[in-house]
Amino acid sequence: MSCETAKEAWNTLQEAFQGNERTRQMQVLNLRREFEMLRMKEAETIKKYFDRLLAVVNKIRLLREDLPDRRIVEKVLVSLL
């Protein structure tokens, strides 16, 4: 498996580490579900909860999926109630 151009090398690496488009869509779907189901635990600090939330958000964004900051702020405010 040799690549003649940088684009071919990039595409090969991308598919190897992210999977094909169908795999990426499934990953995004699972991460969005995880994002929606995320709630702050009883004994958890706001910082720990926010760190968990941002970890999911970063995974979603790494898959080139749009998740606006406004939606993240809404999620934090609703989850704290």
Buried (B, 14 or more C-beta within 10 A) or exposed (E): EEEEEEEEEEEEEEEEEBBEEEEBEEBBEEBBEBBEEBEBEEEEEEEEBBEBBEEBBEBBEEBEBEBEEEEBEEBBEEBEE
